[in-house]
């Protein structure tokens, strides 16, 4: 077989391994190394490549941001920051129709600003908000649907781990990507709140209200969240003012959340050990995926598949937005069965050169940043899209009495909101690039 045919067959083989529950990082590493061996025709060049692959991949200073952001999220969880955020939001809007659900979305956005993980945000906020939602009379469908959707804000609201990986792959500025994610993140939260407002009016029995909270109690709840705001301002503000690099800002954020966790009594030996173990485990998983993706992408580059794909697409006579729509639909479909980080690492080396060659009327850097935000949003939609939807299963594990069919029914309006947002941001790139251009 020719190198191009080997590369074409590699994708179905890779997907088959993933469906057989082989860890995705290991699957990409095996397919990438085997494919390179077949293209080279002998083991010597492959062994020479393997000699430098690990060092060249992990000697990047930018990757040190990964364990720091993961540790920041773990320390935020043991510091009860999620509960403080939820109580503050509930105190102000919980008495409104659908207010407890909207408060949950607001708390998810706030927690996402110091967590950077969708699954962690869904799991943490589910523990805090699910009992309150059920106490307020929310149906299982609406409660699980809004929690699963709110969890996706964890990776869109900066700082975002997946945006860091995209920046490294596409050789873009991390701070600029964080800036571009602000408006789409706010639109996502507002869109989810609007869905809840419509939902409770169309189905009045799906939700109840919490009692109105007196103003003195509201101010006390609001004062409890100032440390979270301080950490967010220190991390993001430090990056944009040039005081910190993104890596240094991640370290400052981890120290800040650690101090807050200590102040709130979260530094119990058992909790601290679990946080360290979870951080180490998640970092190892991310780095294995990064290594596997590097091996697979080296194989694809060797086979010339990305260049041939770009040339073939050019012969189809399709417009830039038609090609972009096809790519986003691909992400939407495969995002249902693959996690966001794996999708980014697996596909960006193939699709990014293709998109970079298209004319959207934007400078190359703005095209790269806009495309990255669109991909991030669409991949995250896969986390709540039936029949897989990882966030749905996270919430299901916390509420066994809610059937998965109920969760699917409850999350569909939020999926519709996400799709409308993607269409809006794709049609009007200026919305995404607004903060960046300031």
VOGU-3710 file (C-alpha; in Angstrom, 3 decimals, decimal comma):
1> xxxxxxxxxx> 0,000/0,000/0,000  1,043/3,587/-0,593  1,686/5,900/2,409  -1,565/7,697/1,612  -3,577/4,461/1,687  -1,947/3,440/4,967  -2,931/6,808/6,482  -6,496/6,470/5,167  -6,863/3,041/6,810  -5,349/4,234/10,073
11> xxxxxxxxxx> -8,421/6,232/11,149  -10,923/3,321/11,109  -8,329/1,151/12,882  -7,868/3,852/15,522  -11,625/4,226/16,045  -11,999/0,428/16,320  -9,356/0,345/19,068  -11,101/3,157/20,912  -14,467/1,385/20,709  -12,743/-1,727/22,077
21> xxxxxxxxxx> -11,905/0,392/25,169  -8,189/0,704/24,470  -7,079/3,993/26,153  -7,081/6,642/23,450  -3,521/7,787/24,134  -2,247/4,214/23,847  -4,350/3,619/20,712  -2,931/6,708/18,965  0,611/5,772/20,008  0,255/2,206/18,676
31> xxxxxxxxxx> -1,349/3,235/15,372  1,100/6,115/14,880  4,228/4,020/15,476  2,925/1,095/13,418  1,943/3,416/10,570  5,359/5,085/10,564  7,036/1,665/10,499  4,960/0,653/7,470  5,706/3,925/5,658  9,457/3,754/6,400
41> xxxxxxxxxx> 9,581/0,086/5,454  12,068/-0,713/8,220  12,439/-0,278/11,959  15,666/1,794/11,971  14,138/5,225/11,082  11,260/4,570/13,488  13,635/3,761/16,356  15,565/6,933/15,578  12,300/8,915/15,753  11,239/7,283/19,021
51> xxxxxxxxxx> 14,610/8,220/20,549  13,718/11,910/20,443  9,903/11,850/20,406  9,268/11,931/24,161  11,879/14,569/24,930  10,897/16,877/22,066  7,248/16,644/23,101  7,576/17,168/26,847  10,490/19,599/26,931  8,000/22,340/26,017
61> xxxxxxxxxx> 7,769/24,784/28,918  4,134/25,530/27,983  3,008/22,029/29,021  3,856/22,747/32,667  0,617/24,738/32,739  -1,361/21,462/32,563  -0,692/20,043/36,063  -0,927/23,544/37,567  -4,410/24,197/36,194  -5,491/20,673/37,143
71> xxxxxxxxxx> -4,206/21,205/40,695  -6,003/24,550/40,802  -9,288/22,839/39,983  -8,740/20,109/42,589  -7,924/22,635/45,324  -10,976/24,675/44,355  -13,116/21,574/44,869  -11,815/20,795/48,360  -12,064/24,477/49,314  -15,883/24,455/48,934
81> xxxxxxxxxx> -15,710/27,310/46,416  -18,478/25,720/44,355  -20,865/25,854/47,294  -20,068/29,510/48,013  -20,685/30,426/44,369  -23,981/28,566/44,244  -25,256/30,030/47,520  -24,437/33,572/46,371  -26,195/33,141/43,026  -29,184/31,423/44,640
91> xxxxxxxxxx> -29,524/34,211/47,233  -30,012/36,814/44,508  -32,102/35,028/41,863  -33,288/31,753/43,447  -36,757/33,165/44,176  -37,421/33,917/40,489  -39,180/31,451/38,196  -36,418/29,072/37,160  -34,068/31,039/39,433  -32,408/28,072/41,161
101> xxxxxxxxxx> -31,531/26,610/37,757  -30,178/29,971/36,568  -28,169/30,256/39,783  -26,679/26,841/39,025  -25,600/28,005/35,557  -24,057/31,150/37,061  -22,200/29,087/39,656  -20,956/26,717/36,916  -19,577/29,704/35,001  -17,865/31,028/38,135
111> xxxxxxxxxx> -16,409/27,638/39,044  -15,317/27,095/35,445  -13,215/30,253/35,736  -10,989/28,508/38,294  -11,381/24,886/37,216  -10,938/24,535/33,438  -12,543/21,085/33,125  -16,061/20,253/31,946  -16,380/16,910/33,706  -14,980/18,308/36,963
121> xxxxxxxxxx> -17,358/21,277/36,823  -20,363/19,023/36,157  -19,368/16,612/38,948  -18,618/19,310/41,536  -21,647/21,471/40,836  -23,829/18,359/40,659  -22,918/17,507/44,238  -23,718/21,038/45,404  -26,716/22,034/43,292  -28,591/18,800/42,602
131> xxxxxxxxxx> -30,048/18,464/46,129  -31,153/22,127/46,023  -32,736/21,702/42,604  -34,686/18,653/43,751  -35,710/20,462/46,965  -37,028/23,343/44,827  -39,216/20,933/42,840  -37,187/20,652/39,626  -37,977/17,644/37,475  -35,258/15,062/36,918
141> xxxxxxxxxx> -35,100/15,963/33,226  -34,555/19,692/33,745  -32,204/19,291/36,733  -29,897/16,808/35,000  -30,072/18,647/31,670  -29,074/22,040/33,057  -26,292/20,568/35,219  -24,817/18,673/32,263  -24,997/21,793/30,084  -23,590/24,018/32,833
151> xxxxxxxxxx> -20,616/21,684/33,146  -19,496/22,558/29,599  -18,819/26,106/30,798  -15,873/24,693/32,737  -13,767/24,417/29,606  -15,021/27,499/27,753  -14,698/30,144/30,462  -10,965/30,995/30,704  -8,619/29,615/31,856  -9,195/26,514/29,736
161> xxxxxxxxxx> -6,898/23,507/29,538  -8,075/22,539/26,046  -7,405/26,073/24,745  -3,852/25,763/26,079  -3,340/22,538/24,116  -4,885/24,111/20,994  -2,555/27,114/21,355  0,468/24,802/21,477  -0,680/22,765/18,452  -1,647/25,780/16,343
171> xxxxxxxxxx> 1,266/27,918/17,611  -1,045/30,678/18,843  -0,883/33,050/21,799  -2,585/31,544/24,872  -3,584/34,925/26,310  -5,280/35,943/23,035  -7,238/32,679/22,934  -8,383/33,253/26,520  -9,511/36,760/25,550  -11,445/35,450/22,543
181> xxxxxxxxxx> -13,239/32,875/24,722  -14,781/35,475/27,043  -17,721/36,636/24,915  -18,661/33,111/23,673  -18,489/31,909/27,297  -20,798/34,679/28,505  -23,164/34,037/25,582  -23,241/30,342/26,530  -24,221/31,091/30,136  -26,864/33,632/29,075
191> xxxxxxxxxx> -28,202/31,219/26,452  -28,601/28,449/29,033  -30,396/30,828/31,401  -32,745/31,829/28,585  -33,462/28,145/27,880  -34,379/27,631/31,554  -36,643/30,707/31,512  -38,490/29,395/28,445  -38,566/25,800/29,729  -40,275/26,677/33,043
201> xxxxxxxxxx> -42,899/28,720/31,218  -43,654/26,040/28,647  -43,694/23,328/31,374  -44,662/25,144/34,624  -44,615/21,925/36,646  -40,946/21,256/35,817  -39,571/23,679/38,412  -40,437/25,497/41,619  -38,947/28,498/43,381  -36,718/28,933/46,419
211> xxxxxxxxxx> -37,856/31,322/49,166  -36,803/34,972/48,856  -33,596/35,696/50,814  -33,360/38,899/52,914  -30,847/41,501/51,697  -28,459/41,214/54,658  -28,166/37,479/53,993  -27,584/38,170/50,286  -24,655/40,476/51,059  -23,134/37,879/53,384
221> xxxxxxxxxx> -23,391/35,248/50,636  -21,826/37,656/48,155  -18,912/38,464/50,499  -18,171/34,737/50,723  -17,221/34,582/47,026  -14,757/37,489/46,910  -11,729/35,135/47,190  -12,858/33,328/44,028  -13,142/36,650/42,199  -9,729/37,685/43,529
231> xxxxxxxxxx> -8,109/34,495/42,226  -9,755/34,903/38,810  -8,660/38,555/38,549  -5,124/37,667/39,672  -4,782/34,868/37,093  -6,461/36,463/34,072  -5,533/40,054/34,945  -1,916/39,038/35,513  -1,770/37,468/32,058  -3,310/40,435/30,208
241> xxxxxxxxxx> -1,276/43,090/32,026  1,936/41,225/31,322  2,777/40,631/34,988  2,666/36,847/34,527  3,136/34,457/31,687  0,231/31,962/31,425  2,393/29,322/33,156  3,268/31,678/36,004  -0,390/32,694/36,268  -1,367/29,023/36,638
251> xxxxxxxxxx> 1,126/28,698/39,488  -0,266/31,826/41,163  -3,804/30,433/40,760  -2,809/27,084/42,292  -1,194/28,838/45,278  -4,237/31,126/45,670  -6,740/28,278/45,626  -4,496/26,353/48,009  -4,494/29,221/50,500  -8,267/29,515/50,212
261> xxxxxxxxxx> -8,717/25,758/50,687  -6,511/25,940/53,796  -8,487/28,923/55,142  -11,791/27,066/54,728  -10,509/23,902/56,427  -10,078/21,873/53,245  -6,472/20,935/54,006  -7,423/17,681/55,660  -4,842/14,959/55,055  -7,273/12,645/53,250
271> xxxxxxxxxx> -8,670/15,382/50,982  -5,224/16,729/50,176  -3,902/13,292/49,237  -6,935/12,655/47,028  -6,452/16,028/45,324  -2,761/15,289/44,680  -3,567/11,796/43,394  -6,340/13,106/41,110  -4,013/15,799/39,743  -1,219/13,299/39,076
281> xxxxxxxxxx> -3,613/10,813/37,466  -5,234/13,429/35,214  -1,831/14,860/34,243  -0,531/11,404/33,325  -3,653/10,773/31,239  -3,290/14,114/29,412  0,422/13,574/28,765  -0,163/10,051/27,430  -2,755/11,458/25,019  -0,314/14,223/24,008
291> xxxxxxxxxx> 2,428/11,647/23,360  0,082/9,370/21,414  -1,170/12,295/19,340  2,409/13,357/18,590  3,270/9,867/17,294  0,077/9,682/15,224  0,484/13,182/13,811  4,114/12,479/12,862  2,852/9,472/10,943  0,189/11,579/9,172
301> xxxxxxxxxx> 2,780/14,204/8,245  5,037/11,457/6,899  2,197/10,098/4,758  1,376/13,609/3,401  -2,318/13,061/4,182  -3,031/16,637/5,448  -1,515/18,178/2,319  -3,323/15,763/0,012  -6,589/16,391/1,850  -6,186/20,164/1,473
311> xxxxxxxxxx> -5,439/19,764/-2,241  -8,451/17,473/-2,733  -10,804/19,851/-0,938  -9,505/22,659/-3,151  -10,628/20,759/-6,257  -14,226/20,460/-4,978  -14,984/24,115/-5,559  -16,566/24,545/-2,137  -16,688/27,917/-0,417  -14,811/28,579/2,849
321> xxxxxxxxxx> -17,978/28,512/4,963  -19,158/25,254/3,380  -15,850/23,608/4,294  -16,027/25,094/7,795  -19,579/23,763/8,232  -18,476/20,260/7,207  -15,593/20,334/9,710  -17,842/21,545/12,539  -20,416/18,831/11,787  -17,601/16,260/11,911
331> xxxxxxxxxx> -16,604/17,547/15,358  -20,207/17,511/16,527  -20,665/13,868/15,533  -17,358/12,497/16,801  -17,472/14,664/19,913  -20,256/12,336/21,072  -17,816/9,433/21,418  -14,432/11,096/22,020  -13,403/13,514/24,755  -12,589/17,089/23,774
341> xxxxxxxxxx> -8,829/16,901/24,397  -8,455/13,760/22,288  -10,447/15,300/19,455  -8,330/18,461/19,471  -5,037/16,548/19,513  -6,160/14,089/16,865  -7,701/16,450/14,315  -6,127/19,896/14,595  -2,922/18,859/12,743  -5,195/17,719/9,883
351> xxxxxxxxxx> -7,836/20,468/9,813  -5,822/23,507/10,896  -3,640/23,684/7,738  -6,811/23,274/5,671  -8,664/26,111/7,424  -5,580/28,339/7,424  -5,573/28,214/3,638  -9,183/29,436/3,353  -10,136/33,080/2,899  -12,645/34,263/5,515
361> xxxxxxxxxx> -11,643/37,900/5,131  -9,629/37,758/8,360  -5,894/37,993/9,113  -4,265/34,570/9,625  -3,963/34,985/13,411  -7,632/35,969/13,809  -8,696/33,038/11,614  -6,707/30,638/13,808  -8,161/32,020/17,049  -11,750/32,160/15,730
371> xxxxxxxxxx> -11,501/28,588/14,429  -10,116/27,396/17,766  -13,053/28,867/19,702  -15,577/27,354/17,266  -13,960/23,919/17,526  -13,894/24,128/21,314  -17,613/24,955/21,474  -18,678/22,234/19,040  -16,558/19,560/20,734  -18,070/20,535/24,091
381> xxxxxxxxxx> -21,587/20,134/22,651  -20,640/16,470/22,178  -20,363/16,155/25,967  -24,118/16,690/26,294  -25,332/15,195/23,024  -27,249/11,887/23,221  -26,690/8,982/23,046  -23,267/9,271/24,718  -22,781/12,688/26,328  -20,197/12,143/29,091
391> xxxxxxxxxx> -21,587/14,973/31,257  -24,992/13,262/31,249  -23,486/10,089/32,674  -21,603/12,086/35,326  -24,916/13,555/36,532  -26,632/10,165/36,172  -24,085/8,629/38,553  -25,138/11,155/41,212  -28,881/10,720/40,689  -29,652/7,035/39,929
401> xxxxxxxxxx> -33,386/7,757/40,180  -33,202/9,949/37,045  -33,374/7,752/33,948  -30,970/8,423/31,116  -33,978/8,973/28,830  -35,123/11,808/31,117  -31,658/13,352/30,971  -31,641/13,170/27,175  -35,018/14,869/27,028  -33,927/17,560/29,464
411> xxxxxxxxxx> -30,657/18,405/27,732  -32,006/18,750/24,163  -33,108/22,423/24,571  -29,585/23,253/25,764  -28,084/21,459/22,739  -30,343/23,593/20,516  -29,024/26,709/22,284  -25,452/25,587/21,647  -26,071/24,960/17,953  -27,685/28,394/17,530
421> xxxxxxxxxx> -24,668/29,950/19,265  -22,249/28,134/16,948  -24,164/29,362/13,895  -24,108/32,928/15,251  -20,389/32,891/16,037  -19,535/31,257/12,695  -21,580/33,808/10,740  -20,244/36,798/12,724  -16,554/36,283/13,623  -16,439/39,819/15,072
431> xxxxxxxx> -18,379/38,598/18,138  -15,621/36,156/19,034  -12,844/38,597/18,163  -14,401/41,616/19,900  -12,374/41,467/23,139  -9,218/40,463/21,250  -9,479/43,510/18,973  -9,816/45,837/21,963
//
